[in-house]
Amino acid sequence: MGLFDDFSKFLEARLDEFLQEHPELELWALEEQLREQEADVRRSIADLKVKEKRLQDSILETAQDVQRWHQRIVKVEAAGEVKLAAAAREREAALLRQGNQLWGQMEGVKARIVQAQDLLDQVETRLREVKLKANASHTTQATETANTTNTAGWGQSWNKGSGGADPLEQQFQQWEMDDELAQLKRNMGK
């Protein structure tokens, strides 16, 4: 096991290094993970809505059965059939308990749908954020690539009014994006 663990740690370290050198791939992987999570949550919501509909149908059917048995109770009591009326009341009570259980299950499913919808909203928000960061990262990398040949050195001065891009500002923007990405990853891990 020790050799396998060491090898696994080695591979993870190399992967982390590679992703740090290629942040666009890291963003792409995160975007794909979010897309999969979004699809899973959407499927879960659809399944829960089907379950809710089935429970509603069962509740309606049970309510109709309760109504039918109540009418039977009234008829047999009017006819003076005490034993039959008692048995019908027991059946009606059992159906009412069943209806209450179904109602509780439906309320639980509704709560899970609300939770799943909240999760979907969070995933969609994170997905938009990652897309924005990926677009910004792509733009920043293109700018950095263009500026590598024109970077101001010690012998040159940078002037805000000159219309050129501030390399230090770009570096800080890149660092801030990387920091936000790391924060987003930590938040997703929770």
Residue, then its C-alpha position, 0 to 999 in steps of 0.5 A: m500500500g505504501l508504494f501505491d500511496d507514494f505513486s498516487k501522491f506523486l501523480e497528484a503533485r505532477l497534475d497540480e503542477f501541470l494545472q498551475e502552469h495551464p490554468e485554462l485546463e483547470l478552469w475547463a475541468l472545473e466547468e465540466q465538473l459543474r456541467e455534470q453536477e448541473a445535469d445530475v441535479r436536473r435529473s434529480i429534480a425531474d425524478l422528484k417531480v414524477k414522484e410528487k405526481r405519483l403521490q398526489d395521484s395516490i392521495l387523490e385515490t385514497a381521498q376518493d376511497v375515504q369518501r366512498w367508505h364514509q358514504r357506506i357508513v352512513k347507509v349501513e348505519a341508517a339500515g341499522e347494521v351496527k357490525l358492518a358500520a363498525a367494520a366500515r369505520e375501521r376501513e375509513a380510519a385506515l384509509l385516513r392514516q394511509g392518506n396522512q402518510l402519503w401526504g407526509q411523503m409528498e411534503g418531504v418530496k416537495a421540500r427535497i425539490v426546493q432544496a434541489q432547486d436551490l442547489l441547481d441555482q448555486v451550481e448555475t451561478r458557479l458555472r457562470e462564474v467559472k465561464l467568466k473566469a475562463n474567458a478572462s483567463h483566455t483574454t489575459q493569456a492572449t494579452e500576456t502573450a502579445n506583451t511578452t515581446n514588448t514588456a517594459g524593462w528597467g531601462q524603460s518607464w511605464n506611463k499610464g497616459s501612454g495607452g500601453a497595458d500595465p504589466l504589473e496590473q495584469q499580473f495582479q489581475q491574474w493573481e486575483m483570478d487565481d485566488e478567486l478560483a481557489q476560493l471557488k474550489r474550496n467553496m465547492g468542496k464544502 
